[in-house]
Amino acid sequence: MPDDAMPAARQRHHLPFRTDAGVAHRARIGLVALATDQTIEYEFRALLGLPGVGLYESRIQNDRSITPQTLRAMEQGIAAGAALILPGERLDVIAFGCTSATIVLGEDAVFARLRASRPDVPCTTPPTAALAAMAALGARRIAVLTPYRDDVNREVAAFLAQRGLEIAVFGSFSEDDDGVVARIDAASIGSAVLELGAVTGVEAVFVSCTSLRLAEQAAALEASLGKPVTSSNHAMAWHALRLAGVADRRPEFGRLFTCALA
């Protein structure tokens, strides 16, 4: 700026100010999302939309084709992605936004990568949150809906079964392109949820994949089924809130959002 553009008489330096706890005075939630994910931020912002709750995110590189090999390749980016979120500032929770990668890599491996950058911060992932959600809902025999191809589906089914859930029925759209998955419409997802959820003995429905859209219709689907319905994004947003000590009940998002941690 030229010297004569700001005359000395008009300059005001060191104006007084005060600070407060910022927009996230109740909770700061960090999210490491995938480069190809078109859904998770949209749903998280709705589900976490409470005064004083802040969402801060970064993205990591991934292949849009979801296979066991491309899922394993994500591991090296997780710590760097976590490090980009409010460096030097407090986080109350950090979440990793990929269901299938967490299952293929293992929860402990994902947590280790997150904590390499953010030690001592509580962590969650979609399958971690789904297990916590089923415990809070008192559901053990579940229906599972995914978009994945068969080799990834087998990993998902094995993970859930090994952790004590009984899969009464498993359905899949059988699509491995994450960009296509993000465009599966709400009506298709809702129809599949109602079909699988109606199977005898099903106590709850889990929609696996952060690219699938469920949050806005979870409560309506529950009203039709008479059973809880949750998803990767839905469960993980709830889990992040509860881990951060935010206990607000939000029945407009379904039964899970009225529950405390079990």
Secondary structure, DSSP 4 states (H G I P E B T S, - for coil): --GGGS-GGG---S------S-TTSSEEEEEEEETT-SSHHHHHHHHT--TTEEEEEEEE---SB--HHHHHTTHHHHHHHHHTSSTTS--SEEEE--HHHHHHH-HHHHHHHHHHHSTT--EE-HHHHHHHHHHHHT--EEEEEE---HHHHHHHHHHHHHTT-EEEEEEE----BHHHHTTS-HHHHHHHHHHHHTSTT--EEEE--TTS--GGGHHHHHHHHTS-EEEHHHHHHHHHHHHTT-----GGG-GGGGPPP-
